[in-house]
Amino acid sequence: MKVQTARSGGVLRIKLSGEMDEYSAPQVRAACDSLIDKNPDARQIIINLEDVAFMDSTGIGFLIGRYKKAKRGNMTLKVENPNFAADKVLSLSGIYTLIPKV
């Protein structure tokens, strides 16, 4: 899985590409946590899921973990452009009640 980032004002954008599964999650988690730690003055984090080809419950756990980390840093977390499969998993899990979709 590939992690790309961009910063614009108080918004940290993180774009994920590839498959979010049990194998890739630890590396993606570490990369995203590092990006969040390096941008403590960001007020909002947007995770773009447009190029995530596969996501299972591991992806839900990943997002909830980043939500908790963002909240501890007084940041908000949002999800952007989930593809159909990812959107279905996220909708069924009810995660959009915690993490809104942009």
Secondary structure, 3 states (H helix, E strand, C coil): CEEEEEEECCEEEEEEEEEECCCCHHHHHHHHHHHHHHCCCCCEEEEEEEEEEEECHHHHHHHHHHHHHHHHCCCEEEEECCCHHHHHHHHHHCHHHCCCEC
